[in-house]
Amino acid sequence: MIEIERKFKVVSPEYKELASNSRKIIQGFLNSNKNRIVRVRLTGNEGRLTVKGKSTDDGLERFEWETIISKNDALDLLDLCEKPMIEKSRYDVFHEGKLFEIDEFYGENEGLVIAELELKSKDELFNLPSWIGEEVTGDQKYYNANLITNPYKNWK
């Protein structure tokens, strides 16, 4: 139940041509406290309830527990979530055997595009595609839970 993840800025829309799949996601936070985040996500007809613990100092690891819930339960829980909601499209791109999940944000976070890569260990080796830019792992302003209080539109 420990998630190991790296995050990167995306510098080119090339990922869209390489994507094997894409989907719209709406997510909200019942609790956005950095010590214990409770997230509700709706993707199509599938809901998910996720609990995440505090990240390690380097931002690479944290506890994560997730379960599937019904669409109706997800909609009911989204009504209780902190505002604004996170709206994004997620693109799946495989590069040299690794799955990069690219999130293109909308609404208050329009213009932000982030790639995430889940790893089996902190020292797992991988190569970055050309459309990946600066690493932002551990930079808390890029955490989805923080994008509701400090959206990307306010960064400039």
Disulfide bonds with the S-S distance in Angstrom:
none
